[in-house]
Amino acid sequence: MSDSTKYQPLAIADIISGMQIRVHQKIKEMNTKGEDKERIQVFEGLVLNVRGSGVGRTMTVRKVTDGIGVERIYPVLSPIIDKLELVRKFKVSKGNISFVRNAKSRKLREVKKLA
């Protein structure tokens, strides 16, 4: 499945809350023959929070699938993260925007659209 849409590559140091990003994560699977197989899985969502510094820095990414909210916490410097891409950027005034979990509609204004 290839997308014709191009997204802007994102550096680890540039991640802030309010960004909608695509996280390309390496997944290791074992097939029926017992061989290790590696594939890339894309998780696209809104960055709610970036906390910590240095090696312990983490980011919380949230997406809604079929009306169910899914959140993942990624260590920013983890070797399982293959690539980060910026989809959109929203204007936020807080570092932790966890209020969007309970909001009926997101009250975020878009700063710039990249796609």
C-alpha positions in Angstrom: 0.0 0.0 0.0 1.8 3.1 -1.2 0.7 6.6 -0.5 1.1 9.2 -3.2 1.0 11.9 -0.4 4.4 13.2 0.7 4.9 14.0 4.3 7.7 16.1 5.8 10.4 14.2 7.6 10.7 15.1 11.3 13.7 15.2 13.5 13.5 13.8 17.0 14.4 17.1 18.7 11.6 18.9 16.8 8.7 16.9 18.3 6.2 19.0 20.3 2.6 18.5 21.5 0.0 19.5 19.0 1.6 17.8 16.0 -0.1 15.1 14.0 2.7 12.6 13.1 3.2 9.3 11.5 5.4 6.9 13.5 7.0 4.1 11.4 7.6 1.3 13.9 9.6 -1.8 13.3 7.7 -5.0 14.3 9.4 -8.3 14.7 7.3 -11.4 14.0 8.0 -15.1 13.9 6.5 -17.1 11.0 5.4 -20.7 11.2 8.9 -22.0 10.3 10.4 -20.2 13.3 12.2 -17.5 11.3 12.2 -13.9 12.4 10.6 -11.5 10.0 10.6 -7.7 10.4 8.0 -5.3 9.0 7.2 -1.6 9.3 3.8 -0.6 10.9 2.6 3.0 10.7 0.8 4.7 13.6 -0.6 8.1 12.8 -1.9 10.2 15.6 -1.8 13.4 17.6 1.1 14.0 20.0 -0.5 14.8 23.4 2.6 15.0 25.6 6.4 15.0 25.3 8.1 14.5 28.7 11.5 13.8 30.0 14.9 14.7 28.6 17.9 12.9 27.2 17.6 9.1 26.8 14.4 8.9 28.9 12.4 11.2 26.7 9.0 9.9 25.8 6.0 11.0 23.7 2.4 10.0 23.9 0.6 9.6 20.6 -3.2 9.2 20.3 -5.5 8.2 17.5 -9.1 7.3 17.2 -10.1 4.2 15.3 -13.7 3.2 14.9 -14.7 5.5 17.8 -12.1 3.9 20.2 -9.2 6.0 21.3 -5.8 4.3 21.2 -2.7 5.8 22.8 0.9 4.6 22.6 3.8 5.9 24.6 7.0 5.8 22.5 10.5 6.3 23.9 11.8 8.9 21.5 15.3 7.4 21.1 14.1 3.9 20.7 15.6 1.7 18.0 12.2 0.4 17.0 11.2 3.8 15.6 12.3 3.7 12.0 11.0 7.1 10.8 8.9 10.1 11.9 6.8 12.2 9.5 4.9 15.4 10.2 1.3 15.4 8.8 -0.1 18.6 10.4 0.7 21.0 13.1 -1.9 22.5 15.4 -1.6 25.7 17.5 -1.6 24.8 21.2 -0.9 26.8 24.2 -0.1 24.0 26.6 2.6 21.4 26.8 0.2 18.7 27.8 -3.0 18.6 25.7 -4.7 15.6 27.3 -8.0 17.6 27.3 -8.7 16.3 23.8 -9.4 12.9 25.2 -12.7 14.1 26.7 -13.6 16.7 24.1 -16.5 16.1 21.8 -14.8 17.9 19.0 -11.2 19.0 18.9 -10.9 22.7 19.5 -7.4 23.0 17.9 -6.6 25.4 15.1 -4.3 24.2 12.4 -1.1 26.2 11.9 0.0 24.8 8.5 -1.1 22.0 6.3 1.8 20.0 4.7 0.0 17.5 2.5 
